[in-house]
Amino acid sequence: MVINRYANTPPNPPQKMDPNLWSKLPEEILENILSCLPLKTFLYLQSTCKHFKSLTFSPSFISKHFSSSSSPSTTSFLLLSHPQFTHQYFLYNTNLNIWRAQFLSLSSILPPSATLICSVKGMLCFSDLDSNSFIICNLLARSSRTVKFPKHPFEFECFSMVLGVERYKLFVICQDSRCSVFVYDSINEGWENYGSEVDINYRTQGVCFNSRLYFATRGPFRVTVFGLETGNWENSFTVSPRELVFGRLVSDGNEKLYLFGGIGNNGISRNLKIWELSRGGENWVEIGSVPDMMCRKLVSVCFHNYEHLYVFWHQEMMCVCCYSWPEILYYKVSRRTWHWLPKCPSMPEKWSCGFKWFSFVPQLHPYV
């Protein structure tokens, strides 16, 4: 008979990690480890150690986290603003599909005259006409930067913000006699004047796709492209869908470009559809259509004034909004299904026009 001398021996207790281990790690290794954590986990962790908390303001760590922060577990929101509520924004959690009970208030950090005009992956941009400047904010890093207008007076249209790994750029068209194009680079901290622009729809923002900005023309619908690196305009020879009454461009980032628009005649849309740009870029391929009842509702709330409609991308969702209506019609691209966003319960019964929605995905960023 073989006797196992270790059969009744209790297992060795787990060894406790030396709490001083973290302080002995080289700074670069520590930053690499922590940058892999989901943002929500890191925000909890930073309250346990002054050194971890200081990393929030470290440009090198923020840059590492920004490069690896594509985790789908990141909490994301749809942000609703209205002129009636100065610097108070309602938040809809798209991960939990609920409205937050508390609104987001930025009154303490912004001048009263600042207006939210753009949100890209958690970077918020405000226009402040009183100080003749744009204000770029990152709420997680609790940092901001003021960018002076390229000249004064400065009335602008088609504002767009494009994020990179280590920089961001601002694109804007000045409404002067030449309709000049200006581009701001956060690394050079200066504006570049690229002269006059081509005929584009001023009421739409540029859509970033393949490191270029895509715009719709005023009409008939065509696509024109601005190269952010070259400063040159290019005409797209993509064939537009037949009987297109209006069109809005939207991109999921750098992989696909979509077109949302209405099909009809005499300026009246009978159907609302979605197209995807083909791989070669020669034509638009239809991928979806708004159900009849939803189409009728959306067309009725904008009263066939399609200038009130705008479209943006949020976490695999294409969101269709109207300045005169407090709801969103959104399309889940992966499921190819249409839905109405539930109305905000904190919203007063009677609101005037001026609803503006933004995609808000909190992230750390290296530039502000």
Solvent accessible surface area in square Angstrom, and as a share of the most:
residue,aa,sasa,rsa
1,M,217,0.97
2,V,146,0.84
3,I,131,0.66
4,N,98,0.50
5,R,192,0.70
6,Y,149,0.57
7,A,70,0.54
8,N,148,0.76
9,T,77,0.45
10,P,102,0.64
11,P,122,0.77
12,N,139,0.71
13,P,108,0.68
14,P,128,0.80
15,Q,176,0.78
16,K,197,0.84
17,M,109,0.49
18,D,68,0.35
19,P,111,0.70
20,N,85,0.44
21,L,76,0.38
22,W,86,0.30
23,S,95,0.61
24,K,142,0.60
25,L,48,0.24
26,P,74,0.46
27,E,86,0.39
28,E,116,0.52
29,I,82,0.42
30,L,3,0.01
31,E,10,0.04
32,N,66,0.34
33,I,76,0.38
34,L,4,0.02
35,S,8,0.05
36,C,101,0.61
37,L,52,0.26
38,P,58,0.37
39,L,12,0.06
40,K,126,0.53
41,T,62,0.36
42,F,0,0.00
43,L,53,0.26
44,Y,148,0.56
45,L,52,0.26
46,Q,25,0.11
47,S,94,0.61
48,T,100,0.58
49,C,49,0.29
50,K,183,0.77
51,H,76,0.34
52,F,18,0.07
53,K,94,0.40
54,S,60,0.39
55,L,4,0.02
56,T,1,0.00
57,F,105,0.44
58,S,24,0.15
59,P,97,0.61
60,S,55,0.35
61,F,0,0.00
62,I,8,0.04
63,S,27,0.18
64,K,59,0.25
65,H,4,0.02
66,F,26,0.11
67,S,74,0.48
68,S,59,0.38
69,S,12,0.08
70,S,105,0.68
71,S,40,0.25
72,P,120,0.76
73,S,72,0.46
74,T,17,0.10
75,T,42,0.24
76,S,2,0.01
77,F,19,0.08
78,L,0,0.00
79,L,1,0.00
80,L,0,0.00
81,S,16,0.10
82,H,10,0.05
83,P,102,0.64
84,Q,107,0.48
85,F,50,0.21
86,T,78,0.45
87,H,10,0.04
88,Q,55,0.24
89,Y,7,0.03
90,F,18,0.07
91,L,4,0.02
92,Y,10,0.04
93,N,14,0.07
94,T,23,0.13
95,N,72,0.37
96,L,118,0.59
97,N,92,0.47
98,I,93,0.47
99,W,32,0.11
100,R,109,0.40
101,A,89,0.69
102,Q,119,0.53
103,F,92,0.38
104,L,38,0.19
105,S,58,0.38
106,L,8,0.04
107,S,60,0.38
108,S,110,0.71
109,I,103,0.52
110,L,12,0.06
111,P,47,0.29
112,P,117,0.74
113,S,39,0.25
114,A,6,0.05
115,T,81,0.47
116,L,15,0.07
117,I,30,0.15
118,C,8,0.05
119,S,17,0.11
120,V,38,0.22
121,K,107,0.46
122,G,2,0.02
123,M,0,0.00
124,L,1,0.00
125,C,0,0.00
126,F,0,0.00
127,S,7,0.05
128,D,5,0.03
129,L,114,0.57
130,D,115,0.60
131,S,43,0.28
132,N,45,0.23
133,S,1,0.00
134,F,0,0.00
135,I,18,0.09
136,I,0,0.00
137,C,4,0.02
138,N,3,0.01
139,L,42,0.21
140,L,41,0.20
141,A,3,0.02
142,R,153,0.56
143,S,32,0.20
144,S,69,0.45
145,R,60,0.22
146,T,82,0.48
147,V,5,0.03
148,K,122,0.52
149,F,17,0.07
150,P,36,0.23
151,K,81,0.34
152,H,131,0.59
153,P,104,0.65
154,F,10,0.04
155,E,118,0.53
156,F,42,0.18
157,E,55,0.25
158,C,7,0.04
159,F,10,0.04
160,S,4,0.03
161,M,12,0.05
162,V,22,0.13
163,L,32,0.16
164,G,28,0.27
165,V,82,0.47
166,E,119,0.53
167,R,78,0.29
168,Y,0,0.00
169,K,22,0.09
170,L,0,0.00
171,F,0,0.00
172,V,0,0.00
173,I,1,0.00
174,C,3,0.02
175,Q,77,0.34
176,D,45,0.24
177,S,120,0.77
178,R,141,0.51
179,C,33,0.20
180,S,4,0.03
181,V,0,0.00
182,F,16,0.07
183,V,7,0.04
184,Y,11,0.04
185,D,14,0.07
186,S,7,0.04
187,I,98,0.50
188,N,112,0.57
189,E,111,0.50
190,G,30,0.29
191,W,55,0.19
192,E,95,0.43
193,N,81,0.42
194,Y,70,0.27
195,G,18,0.18
196,S,60,0.39
197,E,29,0.13
198,V,56,0.32
199,D,68,0.35
200,I,0,0.00
201,N,17,0.09
202,Y,42,0.16
203,R,168,0.61
204,T,20,0.11
205,Q,82,0.37
206,G,13,0.12
207,V,20,0.12
208,C,38,0.23
209,F,19,0.08
210,N,78,0.40
211,S,71,0.46
212,R,73,0.27
213,L,1,0.01
214,Y,14,0.05
215,F,2,0.01
216,A,5,0.04
217,T,7,0.04
218,R,140,0.51
219,G,48,0.47
220,P,114,0.72
221,F,27,0.11
222,R,113,0.41
223,V,8,0.05
224,T,2,0.01
225,V,5,0.03
226,F,0,0.00
227,G,5,0.05
228,L,10,0.05
229,E,131,0.59
230,T,89,0.52
231,G,10,0.10
232,N,89,0.45
233,W,52,0.18
234,E,77,0.35
235,N,92,0.47
236,S,32,0.21
237,F,186,0.77
238,T,22,0.13
239,V,104,0.60
240,S,35,0.22
241,P,23,0.15
242,R,209,0.76
243,E,111,0.50
244,L,32,0.16
245,V,42,0.24
246,F,18,0.08
247,G,4,0.04
248,R,16,0.06
249,L,15,0.07
250,V,5,0.03
251,S,13,0.08
252,D,43,0.22
253,G,36,0.34
254,N,93,0.48
255,E,143,0.64
256,K,86,0.36
257,L,3,0.01
258,Y,3,0.01
259,L,0,0.00
260,F,0,0.00
261,G,0,0.00
262,G,0,0.00
263,I,24,0.12
264,G,7,0.07
265,N,82,0.42
266,N,147,0.75
267,G,45,0.44
268,I,47,0.24
269,S,5,0.03
270,R,149,0.54
271,N,69,0.35
272,L,1,0.00
273,K,40,0.17
274,I,0,0.00
275,W,13,0.04
276,E,40,0.18
277,L,28,0.14
278,S,28,0.18
279,R,252,0.92
280,G,54,0.52
281,G,23,0.23
282,E,107,0.48
283,N,70,0.36
284,W,24,0.08
285,V,78,0.45
286,E,88,0.39
287,I,25,0.13
288,G,14,0.14
289,S,49,0.31
290,V,9,0.05
291,P,61,0.38
292,D,83,0.43
293,M,143,0.64
294,M,41,0.18
295,C,7,0.04
296,R,155,0.57
297,K,68,0.29
298,L,3,0.01
299,V,15,0.08
300,S,62,0.40
301,V,16,0.09
302,C,0,0.00
303,F,165,0.69
304,H,77,0.34
305,N,65,0.33
306,Y,18,0.07
307,E,70,0.32
308,H,62,0.27
309,L,4,0.02
310,Y,25,0.10
311,V,20,0.11
312,F,34,0.14
313,W,46,0.16
314,H,1,0.01
315,Q,74,0.33
316,E,106,0.47
317,M,18,0.08
318,M,0,0.00
319,C,0,0.00
320,V,1,0.00
321,C,1,0.00
322,C,1,0.01
323,Y,72,0.27
324,S,26,0.17
325,W,71,0.25
326,P,21,0.13
327,E,30,0.14
328,I,0,0.00
329,L,0,0.00
330,Y,26,0.10
331,Y,3,0.01
332,K,49,0.21
333,V,26,0.15
334,S,96,0.62
335,R,167,0.61
336,R,146,0.53
337,T,51,0.29
338,W,25,0.09
339,H,63,0.28
340,W,59,0.21
341,L,4,0.02
342,P,74,0.47
343,K,86,0.36
344,C,5,0.03
345,P,109,0.69
346,S,62,0.40
347,M,15,0.07
348,P,47,0.30
349,E,152,0.68
350,K,187,0.79
351,W,35,0.12
352,S,78,0.50
353,C,83,0.49
354,G,25,0.24
355,F,4,0.02
356,K,50,0.21
357,W,4,0.01
358,F,12,0.05
359,S,17,0.11
360,F,14,0.06
361,V,13,0.08
362,P,19,0.12
363,Q,18,0.08
364,L,0,0.00
365,H,1,0.01
366,P,27,0.17
367,Y,15,0.06
368,V,39,0.23
